[in-house]
């Protein structure tokens, strides 16, 4: 007879942002990651398929909800401001669903979460939450829940850092690695303390350092990169591998500190690989006749940059101007002058533009009745979309290679009540060695640009590994989705699953005799509470995203 979940059953989730077996298998063979090697051999492992497109904010939100973006509503790092061509950064208040942590809390269970993307500002849970990369600073309200946990953080990890900017030159390489070392050391101190001192049924920590290195150092440590720099590899490869070794030690510490009976899951939000080119989609849209620049638009952008520079040096943020307008009820100012304060929006002749890119692999139709200066009549929508799809799928790189293999409409990719928040068209399948940029700040003159130090790029196949007393040993599993992790954890903890969840319970990963019998409950509508407009917080979030290469 299959035994029920023991009363002491707990789960640990170790998030390795950007981890991919294609690289870690090689590092394991080199002996750099013995802890991960043992857990992989003793558990169930395989690829973990990400969202489309494979981007961090959307993928980690799918993990913590078990749902696709059509149901949780997060598609990118930014979202459009209604009635304008402005965009603002998102945060946890834009997640239109209960999370795994809230479901546990409602069942009387406790959760601890550290550095999981899209958990700032912290939503109330029964437990402790430490914010993520979108938190501007440790003293920002919402970084910690409960706020009183700050005393513990300061005592245990006084030099705790939230994140760091990427490296773009050899001069910054060693300082960059030192910044990553501090991130790992201080987060490790906090995690060790929380696992031992805080009561919890679920513990989640995301380590972002692999992702940060792989974005900018892939051409150095990976000899398979077409732009591999042997000279830099000879000088720095061992120092880079030291970061992977440090992470492997942290993995071992977390596994060792789990209570008896706990199962461990290793997941990444997406995979990784080499990047050859940056592709600027707005430049391509202009060359193909879908997007029109204003006459003198670039000169206007240059003047705007100078004005913004003067304001910044004077301590006056243009975001503060817009924020003040909102608080004073100046919606007309926001809808009018607001676009002119965007370097991107100010350059475009919107009345003669059919489509534009603002988002990861995403193209939005300038639809009349929806966009502020929409030029595409709804009756022409399908024709414009079909023409765009054909042109995009014919795009070739400077060597003549086809770049995009499949473009999909949003309702072909996503299902749920929040599909209308997605862009109209998504580049769903493409050459993974190119990275599509949406030129938030300014539009370059060339479509293709060598990747340079932006030498690593997201891929759809991330990492999955499960290990523990309830998990089978030594098996490989294909077809796991990032949506599947939350329902599997809920089932292992014998907790009910919302009936609108997209993921599946991974029954085949559990040992014989440990059957999972999921119980379903009617999903309740979730009403998000948008964070009050805060220009300075938005500015700091944007700077963090810019430093990580997500915004231009």
N, C-alpha and C positions, 0 to 999 in steps of 0.2 A: 504494500500500500504506500502511495506517495505521502511523504511527510509534509505537514504544513510548515510555513515559515516560522522559524524559532522566534520567540519573543525578543531575543537579543539581536536579531538580524539587522545589520547595518550595511551601508554602502559608502565607498570612497570613489570619487571621480577625479582622476588626474588629467587635466587638460594640458595638452602640449600643442600650443598654437602653431599651426603651419607644419606639423610633423608629417613625414611621409616615409613609408617603408622603403621606397626606392633609394633614399639616402641612408636611413638608419640601419637597413640591412648591411650596407657596406661598413658603417661605423661599428656595428656589432662584430663583424668579421675582424675588424682591426683591434677589437678588445676595448673599445672606448666606452661601451655601455653594457657592462655585465649584468646589472640589475634588470634592465629592460629585456635583455637576452633571456634570462632565466624565466621571467614572467611570461614572455612570449612562448617559450618552449613548454611551459607547464600549464598554459591556459588555452584560450581560443583567440585567434588573431586573424586579421585580414584587413582589406581596405574598408574605409568608411566613406560612403558617398555623400558629398556635401550638397548644398542647395545650388540652384542655378540663378545667376552666376555664383561661383564659389567665393563669397566674400564674408569677411569676419562678422560684421554686425548681424547679418541675416542668419548665418549658420549657427552662431552661439545662441541666438534667440530661438532657433528651431530646436536646438538641444534642450533648452530649459523649459520649452513648452510642449515638445513632441509634435509640433505642427509646422506646416509650411507657412511661408509669408502671407499667403492669401487669407490665413486665419489669424496670424499674430501681427501682421501689419507693418513689419520692419523690412525694408528693401535695400537700405543703404545707410551711409553715415549722415546724410542730410535729407531733408524733405522740403518740398516747395511751400512757400508762404502764399496762401490763397490770395488771388487778385493781383499778384506781382510775378516778376521773374526772379525774385530773390529766393534763396535757400537758406535754411537754418539747420544747425546740427541737431540730431536726435538724441534721446536718452531713454532711460527705462520707462518713462511715463508714456512713451509711444508704443510700448508693447501692449497689444490689444487682447491679452489673454492672461489667465492665471498661469503662474510658473510652477515648476516642480516644487520649489521651496514653499510657495503658498499652499499648495495641495498638501504637503507634509504638515505644515503648521495647522491647517484645518483639522487634520486627523490627530492632533496632539503630539506630533513628532517634532523633533528639533533638527535644525539644519545650520550648518556653517558654510559660508561661501567667501572665497578670497579671489579677487581680481578676475572675476568672470565678466567678460564684456556684456554691456547692456544691463548692469545692475546699479548704475548710478543715475539718479539718486536712489538710495536704498529704499525698496518697498518694504513695508512692515512684515517681518517674519518672526516665527518663534525660534530665535537663535541669534547668531551674529553674522553680519554681512560687512565685508570690507570692499570698498568700491574699486572700480576698474579704470582703464585707460582714459575714459571720458571725463574723469574727475580732474578739474583744474589743479587742485592742491589739497593737501591733507586737512587743511582747516576749512575747506568748502563744506557748507551744510549738505548733508546727504551722503557724505563719503562713508560714514560709519553708522551702523545700526546695531545696538543702541548707541547714541552719541557718547554715553559714559564709557564705552570701550576704548576711548581715546587714551585713558590713563594706562591701560594695559599695553596698547600699541607703543606708546612713548617709552614705557619701561622695558619692554621686551625687544623692540626693534626701533631704537631711537633714530636711526638713519634710514628708515623705510622710505623707499622711492616708489612712485606710482608707475612711471615708464620713462623712456628716454627717446631722443631723436635719433634718426638713422645716420650712418656714416656715408660720406660722399667723397672722401679723399684719403690717401695714405696718411696724411698728417693727423687725421682724426681717428685712425684705426685703433691704435692702442688705447687712447682715451675712451673710445666707444666700447671696447672689450672690458675695460675697467668699470664703466657704467653698468654693463650687463652683469659683471661679477657682483657689484654692490646690490643690484636688484635681486639676484639669486640668494645671496647671503642673508640679506635683511628679510626677504619674504620667507626664507627657510626658517629663520628664528621665530617669526610670527606663526607659521604653520605648525611647527613643532609644539609651541606653547598651546595653541588652540586645540590641537588634536589631543593633547594630554590633559588640559585644564577645563575645557568647555564640554558640557554634555552635548552629544549630537547623535542623530540617527543617519544623517547624510552629511558628508564632508566633501566640498568641491573646491579645488584650487586650479587656476589656469596659469601656466608658466608661458610667458610670451617670448622668451629670449631666442628660441629657435627661429621664430618668424622674423624677428628683428634682424638677426644675422643673415638669414637666407635672402631677404629682400636686397641686401646691399653687398654681401660678401660671397655670393654663390660662385662668381667667376674666379675667386681665389681658392676656395677649398675643394671645389668639384672639378677634377681634371676633365670631365666630360663636357663642361661648358665650352661652346664654340669660341668664346673669348677668354678662355682660361689664361691667367697670368702666372706663368711659372716662377718668375722672379719673386712676385709677392707671395706665392704659395710657399716657396722655400723659406721666406722670412717669417711668415705668420700662421701657417697652417696648424702647427702644434698649439699655438696660443688660441686659435679658434676652436680646436678640438677640446681644449681645456674647458670651454663653456659647456659643451655637450657632456663632458665628464662630470662637471659640477651638477648639471641637471640630473644625470643618472644617480648621483649620490642622493639628491633630494627625493628622487623616486623611491630609492631604497629606504630612506628615513620615513616617508609616508606609509609605506607598506609595513614597515616594522612597528609603527605606532598605532596601527589600526587595532581595534579590539578584536578578540577572538570571535569568529563567526562572520566577519565582514568580508564582503566581496568587493573587488577593485576593478574599476573600468578605466581604461586609458583611451582617450579620444582626441582627435584634432578637428578643427573646424573646416579644414581643407588640406590638400596636399601642396606640393611645391615642385618647382623645376626651374630650368634656366630660362632667362628672358633675353631675346635678341633685339627686339624693337619696342619702342613706345609708339602707339598709334593714336593720333589726335583726331577723334571722330568729328568734331565740329569743323576742323579744317577740311576733312573729306566731304562733309555735307555742303560746305561752301563751294568746293570745286565741282561737286555734282549738281549744283543749282538748287539745293534744298534750303540753304541758309544764305542770307544776304547781309553783308556788312553795310553799315551806314557810310555814306560818303563822308570822309574825314573821321570815321569811327575810331581808327587806331590813334589818330591825333587826340581825339576826345579821351580815349583811354589813358594816353600818356599824361594829358592835363589832369585827369582824375587821380592818377597815381601821385602826381606832384601835390595836389590839394590834400589827398589823404595823408601824404608824408608830412606836410606842414601841420595838419591836425594832430597826427600821432605824436609829433615832437612836442606839440603844445599840451599833450595829455588829453586831447579831445578825440574820442572814438566815434567814428561814423555810426557804429552800432549803438552807441549811447544816444546819438541824435535820434535814431529810429525808435529806440526803446522809450525815450522821453515822449516822442510823438504818440506811441501807443498808449502810454499811461495818461496822456492828456486828451485822448480820444481823437488824435490826429490821423485817422485812417486815410483821409484824403492825401495827406502828405506822404504816408507810407506807399500808397498806391501810385502816387504821382512821382515825387522826387526819389522815392525809394529805389526804383530801377536804375536811376542815374548814379546811385552810389555803389552799384555793383560793377566791377571792372568787366565782367562778362556781359551783363545785360546792356550796359551803356554802349557797347560796340555794335549791337545787332539792329538791323532794320527789321523789326518784328512784323510789320505789316506786309513785308515781302519775303517772309521766312516761313517755310512749310514744316520744318522739323529741326530739332536741336537736341544735343546730348548734354544731360546733366545727371550723372549717376553711373554706376559700374555697369559697363556693357549695355547701357540703356539709352533709348532714343524716344523722345516725346514729340508727338505731333502738335503743332501750333494750331489747335482746334478752335474754331470760332464758337463762342458761347461758353468755352471753358477757360481758355487762356485770355489774358488781359487784352492783347492785340492779336487775337486769333485770325489767321488768314485762310485756313483750310475749312471750307464748308463741310458740314457733316455728310452731305451727299457725295463728297469727293474723298472721304476718309479712306475707304477701302482701296480706291485706286492709288492713292499716295502711299499707303502702307505696302501694297503689293509691289509697287515700283521700287520703294526703298529696300524691300527684302531682296529683290532680284539684283539690284545694284550692289548691296552689301555682300551678297554671296558670290559676286564676281570680283571682289576686291583682291588684288595680288600685292605681294610685298616687292621691294626693289629687285629681288632675284627672280620675280615672276611666279612665285609660289602662291597658291590660293590660301587665303588667310581665314576666311569664315566659311564654315560648312553648313551652318543652320541658324536661321533667324526665326524667332517665334513671337507670336502675339502674346500679350500678357494672359489672356484667358485660355490660351493653349498650355501655358506653364503652371498657372496658379488656380486654385479653387478656394472659395471662401468669401466671407463678407467684406474683405478688404482688398480685393483684386484691383479696385479702382484707384488705389494708392500707388500701384506700380506704373512704370513707364509703359508706353504703348507697345514698343518693340524691345525685345531682349536678344542680344547675341548669345545664343544658347550653346553652340558648339563651334570651336575655333582652334586654330593653331595655338597651343598653350605657351609657345615661346614668344608671343607678343602680348603686350599689356595695353588695354584700351584706356586712354585718358580722356577725361571730359573737360579739361581746360577750364576749371572753375575761375581761375584768375585772369587768364588772357588766352587768346587763340593763336597758336604758332602759325607760321607760314607753310611749314611742311607737314605732310600727313605722317610720314615715317621718320623716326629719329633713333639712332643707336641707343641702346638702353644704358650704356655707361655703367655707373655704379649701381643702377637699379637693375641688377643682373639676375634677380630671382623673381618668380611670378607664381601666383596661385594656380593650382590644378584641382580638379574635382575629386580626386581620390586621396582622402585623408587616411588617418590611422585609427584602427580599432583593436583593442585587446581587452579581454575579460579574464580575471583570475580570482580564485578564492575557493572556499569550501563547497560552494554550490555549482561551480563551473567545471565543465569537462576539461580534460587534459590533452594537450598536444594536438589540437585540431585547428584546421584552417577554415575560415568561413568567408564566402563571397556574398555580395549583395546587401551588406548592412548599410542602412541609411542613418544619418545623424538624427532623424526623427525617431528612431527605434530605441534610443538609449533610455529616455525618460519612461516610456511605458514598461520597459523591462525592469527598471529599478522599482517602479511602483508595484509591479507584480511580485518581485522578490521580497518587498517589504509588506506584502499582503494588503496593499492599499487600493482603493477603487480608482479606476481610470475614467476620465471624462470621455463621453461617447463621441466627441468631435475630434479626438486625437487622430493624427495622420499616421504616426508610427505604428509598428507591429511589435508585439512581445516576442522576444527571441527565445522561444521555448527550446530550440535545438542546442543552445549553448549550455544548458544546465545538465548536471550529472544525472544518470539513471537513478530513479527513486526520489528525485526532487522535482516533482511536477509543478508547473505554474498554472494556477487557475485564476486568470484575471477576472475581476469583478468590475462591472461597468456602472457608471452613474451618469445621470443626465447633466450635460455641461451647462453651466450657468453663464449668462452673458456677462462680460467684463467691461466695465466702464473705466477708462483710464483717466487719470487726473494730470493734465498737462502742467508741467513746471511753469511757474510764473516767469514771464519774459525777464531775462536778466542779461543785458548786453555784455557785461564784462565776463560772465561765465561763458556765454556763447563764444566770445572772442578767444578765450583761453582754450576752450574745447577745439575750436578751429585751428589754433596754433599747434595744439598737440597732434591733430590729424594731419596737418601740413608737415610737421616734423617727421611723421611716420610715412609720408609719401602718398597718403590717401587723398589729399587735396593739393592742387597746384597753386 
